[in-house]
Amino acid sequence: MTVALQATTPATFEIKSANLPLVALLLKSTDLVALARELEARFGDIPDFFDQDALMIDLSPLPDAAGEVDFPALISLLGSYQLVPLCAKGGSPAQMAAALQAGLLPVPDAHLVAARPAVAAPPAPAMPTPVAPVHLEPQGALVIDKPLRSGQQVYARGRDLVVLAMVNAGAEVIADGHIHVYAPLRGKAMAGARGNTEARIFSLTLEAELLSIAGVYRTSEHPLPPGMAGKPTQVRLVPGDEGDKLVMSVMTA
């Protein structure tokens, strides 16, 4: 016998599943002084790089001999860069207990999105989305049509950057996507700033002080390959046995 029961819906609330994209910090050292120094070097001149982004602290890269993590100090340090730590994973029992005491939720089943897409597989049944780096909605490219002088900086958050004029030495162009410079590029160019390994840099005249894609960089201390300086060039990231490397190639008509 089948019996139908009348459902009751609360008038004041509903509970539903929700997905929250997170930035993931892979902590490799408990030395917060060194961490503060490296964060300052990487993000100190980009005060709006993060915008109250929710953060997961991944402790799994820490060596087995790593000691305690000062979570209150770590949370305060990350907060100064407009990051909001919410959860942690991958630590020893003592480290996870300290994280919980500091107000971080344990998320042992969370995992990072692969840097590059895997081979296509048959669609799986719908499941809750795991913790992942921030994915921003696609936007039109940010277009700059004036020369950038030394000391000037442009950041295209969540999109590509197109520059139609010269990027002088001492200027910086940063994008979460691709960077196109239809003029001489003599300053610093950082594409895939939030970890997009598929981002590329294009320039009609490559003379850059620094080139970076997803954190892998090359400075002017290492001369450009022969015949490439001043040429129309694209820069991309290529995986290798010893890690990702920047590869440059001259563009021809």
C-alpha positions as CSV (number, residue, x, y, z in Angstrom):
1,M,0.0,0.0,0.0
2,T,1.3,3.5,-0.9
3,V,0.8,6.3,1.5
4,A,1.3,10.0,0.5
5,L,2.3,12.3,3.3
6,Q,1.6,16.0,3.1
7,A,4.9,17.9,3.0
8,T,5.5,20.9,5.3
9,T,7.8,23.7,4.1
10,P,9.2,26.0,6.8
11,A,8.0,29.6,6.3
12,T,11.2,31.2,7.6
13,F,14.0,29.2,6.0
14,E,15.2,26.5,3.5
15,I,18.3,24.4,3.5
16,K,20.0,23.6,0.2
17,S,23.3,22.5,-1.1
18,A,25.7,25.3,-2.2
19,N,29.1,25.4,-3.9
20,L,31.8,27.9,-2.8
21,P,34.9,28.5,-5.0
22,L,38.0,28.9,-2.9
23,V,41.6,30.1,-3.4
24,A,44.0,27.4,-2.1
25,L,47.2,28.3,-0.2
26,L,49.7,25.4,-0.4
27,L,51.8,26.0,2.7
28,K,55.4,24.7,2.3
29,S,56.9,26.2,5.5
30,T,55.9,27.1,9.0
31,D,58.3,30.1,8.9
32,L,55.8,32.9,8.8
33,V,58.5,35.6,8.6
34,A,59.7,34.1,5.4
35,L,56.1,33.7,4.2
36,A,55.4,37.4,4.9
37,R,58.5,38.4,3.0
38,E,57.6,36.3,-0.1
39,L,53.9,37.5,0.0
40,E,55.2,41.1,0.1
41,A,57.5,40.5,-2.9
42,R,54.7,38.8,-4.9
43,F,51.6,40.9,-4.0
44,G,52.9,43.9,-2.1
45,D,52.6,46.2,-5.1
46,I,49.2,44.8,-6.1
47,P,46.9,45.8,-3.2
48,D,43.7,44.8,-5.0
49,F,44.9,41.4,-6.3
50,F,42.6,39.6,-3.8
51,D,39.2,40.9,-2.9
52,Q,38.0,39.1,0.3
53,D,38.5,35.8,-1.4
54,A,37.6,32.7,0.6
55,L,40.7,30.6,1.2
56,M,41.6,27.0,2.0
57,I,45.0,26.3,3.7
58,D,46.5,23.1,2.4
59,L,49.1,21.8,4.9
60,S,50.0,18.7,2.9
61,P,53.1,20.2,1.3
62,L,54.7,20.7,4.8
63,P,57.6,18.3,5.5
64,D,56.9,15.5,8.0
65,A,59.3,17.2,10.5
66,A,57.4,20.5,10.4
67,G,56.4,21.8,13.8
68,E,53.4,23.7,14.9
69,V,51.7,26.3,12.7
70,D,50.8,29.6,14.4
71,F,47.3,29.7,12.8
72,P,46.2,33.0,14.5
73,A,49.3,34.8,13.1
74,L,48.9,33.0,9.7
75,I,45.2,34.0,9.5
76,S,46.1,37.6,10.4
77,L,48.9,37.7,7.8
78,L,46.6,36.4,5.0
79,G,43.9,38.8,6.1
80,S,46.2,41.7,5.4
81,Y,46.1,40.6,1.7
82,Q,42.3,40.5,1.7
83,L,42.2,36.8,2.0
84,V,39.6,35.1,4.3
85,P,40.8,31.7,5.5
86,L,37.9,29.4,6.1
87,C,39.2,25.8,6.2
88,A,42.3,23.6,6.3
89,K,43.3,20.1,5.2
90,G,46.3,17.8,5.0
91,G,48.0,18.5,8.3
92,S,49.0,16.2,11.1
93,P,46.5,15.5,13.9
94,A,48.1,18.2,16.0
95,Q,48.2,20.7,13.2
96,M,44.5,20.1,12.3
97,A,43.5,20.4,16.0
98,A,45.3,23.7,16.1
99,A,43.5,24.8,12.9
100,L,40.2,23.9,14.4
101,Q,40.9,25.8,17.5
102,A,41.7,28.8,15.4
103,G,38.3,28.6,13.8
104,L,39.2,26.8,10.5
105,L,37.0,24.0,9.4
106,P,38.6,20.6,8.5
107,V,37.9,19.6,4.9
108,P,39.8,16.3,4.4
109,D,38.0,15.4,1.2
110,A,38.7,18.7,-0.6
111,H,41.1,18.7,-3.6
112,L,42.6,21.1,-6.0
113,V,41.5,21.5,-9.6
114,A,44.1,20.1,-12.0
115,A,46.4,22.7,-13.5
116,R,45.6,21.3,-17.0
117,P,42.4,19.6,-18.1
118,A,42.5,15.8,-18.0
119,V,41.5,13.6,-21.0
120,A,37.8,13.8,-21.6
121,A,35.8,11.1,-19.8
122,P,32.2,10.1,-19.8
123,P,30.1,12.5,-17.7
124,A,29.7,11.3,-14.1
125,P,26.6,11.6,-12.0
126,A,26.1,15.1,-10.6
127,M,28.0,15.6,-7.4
128,P,28.7,18.6,-5.2
129,T,31.6,20.7,-6.6
130,P,34.8,20.2,-4.6
131,V,36.9,23.0,-3.2
132,A,38.7,24.7,-6.1
133,P,40.7,27.8,-7.0
134,V,38.6,30.9,-7.9
135,H,36.9,30.7,-11.3
136,L,35.8,34.1,-12.5
137,E,33.0,34.7,-15.0
138,P,34.4,35.5,-18.5
139,Q,34.6,39.2,-19.2
140,G,35.6,41.2,-22.2
141,A,39.3,42.1,-22.4
142,L,40.5,45.3,-20.7
143,V,41.9,47.5,-23.4
144,I,44.6,50.2,-22.8
145,D,45.3,52.6,-25.6
146,K,47.8,54.9,-24.0
147,P,51.5,54.3,-23.3
148,L,52.4,53.0,-19.8
149,R,55.2,54.9,-18.1
150,S,57.7,53.6,-15.6
151,G,55.9,53.0,-12.2
152,Q,52.5,52.5,-13.8
153,Q,50.6,49.3,-13.3
154,V,47.5,47.8,-15.0
155,Y,45.8,44.6,-13.7
156,A,43.0,42.9,-15.7
157,R,41.2,40.9,-13.0
158,G,39.5,37.8,-14.4
159,R,40.1,38.7,-18.0
160,D,42.6,39.3,-20.8
161,L,44.5,42.5,-21.2
162,V,45.1,44.2,-24.6
163,V,47.6,47.1,-24.7
164,L,47.7,49.2,-27.9
165,A,50.7,51.3,-26.9
166,M,54.2,50.9,-25.6
167,V,54.8,49.4,-22.2
168,N,57.9,51.2,-21.0
169,A,60.6,49.9,-18.8
170,G,59.5,50.0,-15.2
171,A,55.8,49.6,-16.1
172,E,53.8,46.4,-15.2
173,V,50.9,44.7,-17.1
174,I,49.2,41.9,-15.2
175,A,46.2,39.7,-16.3
176,D,44.4,36.6,-15.0
177,G,44.1,35.7,-18.7
178,H,46.2,36.4,-21.8
179,I,48.3,39.6,-22.4
180,H,48.4,41.1,-25.9
181,V,50.8,44.1,-26.4
182,Y,50.5,45.5,-29.9
183,A,53.6,47.6,-29.4
184,P,57.0,47.3,-27.8
185,L,56.9,45.5,-24.4
186,R,59.8,46.8,-22.4
187,G,58.4,46.5,-18.8
188,K,57.1,43.5,-16.9
189,A,54.3,41.2,-18.1
190,M,52.5,38.7,-15.9
191,A,49.8,36.6,-17.5
192,G,47.8,33.9,-15.7
193,A,48.3,35.7,-12.5
194,R,45.9,33.5,-10.6
195,G,47.3,30.2,-11.8
196,N,45.9,29.9,-15.4
197,T,48.6,27.8,-17.0
198,E,47.0,28.2,-20.4
199,A,47.5,31.9,-20.5
200,R,49.9,33.4,-23.0
201,I,51.8,36.6,-23.7
202,F,51.9,38.2,-27.1
203,S,54.0,41.2,-28.1
204,L,54.9,42.8,-31.5
205,T,58.3,43.8,-30.1
206,L,59.6,41.8,-27.2
207,E,62.1,43.6,-25.0
208,A,60.6,42.7,-21.6
209,E,62.3,43.1,-18.2
210,L,60.3,40.2,-16.8
211,L,57.9,37.6,-18.3
212,S,55.7,35.5,-16.1
213,I,52.9,32.9,-16.6
214,A,51.2,31.3,-13.6
215,G,54.1,32.3,-11.4
216,V,56.8,30.8,-13.7
217,Y,59.0,33.7,-14.6
218,R,62.1,34.8,-16.6
219,T,63.9,38.1,-16.0
220,S,66.1,40.2,-18.2
221,E,69.1,38.8,-16.4
222,H,68.7,35.9,-18.8
223,P,69.0,37.2,-22.4
224,L,66.3,36.4,-24.8
225,P,67.1,33.6,-27.3
226,P,69.1,34.7,-30.3
227,G,67.0,36.4,-33.0
228,M,64.0,36.9,-30.7
229,A,64.7,40.4,-29.2
230,G,62.5,43.0,-30.8
231,K,60.5,40.4,-32.8
232,P,56.8,39.6,-32.7
233,T,56.8,36.9,-30.1
234,Q,54.4,34.7,-28.1
235,V,55.3,33.3,-24.7
236,R,53.6,30.1,-23.3
237,L,54.0,27.6,-20.5
238,V,55.1,24.1,-21.4
239,P,55.2,21.2,-18.9
240,G,58.5,19.3,-18.6
241,D,60.1,16.6,-16.4
242,E,61.7,19.2,-14.3
243,G,58.7,21.5,-14.1
244,D,56.9,24.0,-16.3
245,K,59.1,26.2,-18.5
246,L,58.4,29.4,-20.4
247,V,58.8,28.8,-24.2
248,M,59.1,31.7,-26.6
249,S,58.5,31.6,-30.4
250,V,58.7,34.2,-33.0
251,M,55.3,34.8,-34.7
252,T,55.4,34.9,-38.5
253,A,52.7,36.0,-40.9
